[in-house]
Amino acid sequence: TMNQKTWLNHPALKTMHPVKLQVINELAENASGKPLIQTAPYLLKAQQTLKEAGLSFSSEESALLMEILTQDMTPTEKQQLERLKIFLQQQKK
């Protein structure tokens, strides 16, 4: 698993839009290692921030974000997060 420092070296971050990078950093700081119920508001805020900036995460960026957020989660929490991701994707439409 990635610890809090190693994900900062991920190649996708080198070319990432500054707003996206800020959103990922805030999510990592605020949500990483917390139960999903405490993570959801941060995910919703991140989605809103990106939407307001006219941005969205690429599939690679989303995968990196999920890896960061799920590194300390239980299997049950990971399943709940998958369901939340599906819900969030439906909200974009």
N, C-alpha and C positions, 0 to 999 in steps of 0.2 A: 504494500500500500504506500501511497505517497504521504510523506509527512508535510507539515505546513510549509516548509521551506523548499522542498524539491519541486513542487508544482510550479514555483516561480520561474524555474528554468525551462519550462515546457516551450518547445519551438513555436507553438501557435501564439504565444504571448508577445513574441518579438514583432509581429506584424499586426497585432490586434488594434482596433480603433480604441483611442484613449477612454472613451465613455464605457465601452465594453470592459476594458481592463479595470476601470474603477468599480464597476458593478461586481465583477468577479472578486476583486479584493474585498469589497464590503461584505459580500456574501460569505466569503471564506472567514473573515473576522467574526461576523455576527452569528453565522449559522453552523459552522463546522463543529461537529462533536455534540450538537444539541439534539434533543428529541425532535422528530419531524413536526410535531404540533407547534413547537417553538420556531421552526425553520420556515413554515409556510408564509408568515407575513413578510419575511425578507425576500422570499421568492416572488411574491406578488409585487412588492415594491420594485424589485429589480426588473421585472417584466414591464412595469409602468414606466420606469426610467428609460428603458430602451425604446419603448413605444413612442414616448415624448420626443426622443432624439431621432426618430425615424429609423431605428436600428433593430436588428434581431440577431441572435446567435446563430452561427453556422452549425451544422451537425457536429463538426469537430470541436467547436467551442462548447457546445452543450454537453458533449461527452466528457470534456475536461472538467467542466463545472460539476457534473454529476459525480465524477471521480473524487473531486475535492470534498463535496458535501457528504458523500456516502462512506468515506474512509473509516469512520468510527461508528457507523450505524449497524444495528442488528439486522438480520435477514428480514424480519417483520417490518422494520422501518424502511428498508430498501423497497419492499413491495408497496408500501404506502406511498413512497415517493414516486414510484412508477405510475401509480394511479393518479397522483397529483399532476405529474407531467402530462398525462393524457388529457386531464381536465384543462390544464393551462393551454394546451395546443388547440383544444376545441374553442376556447375563449378568443383565440386569435382570429378565427374565421368570421 
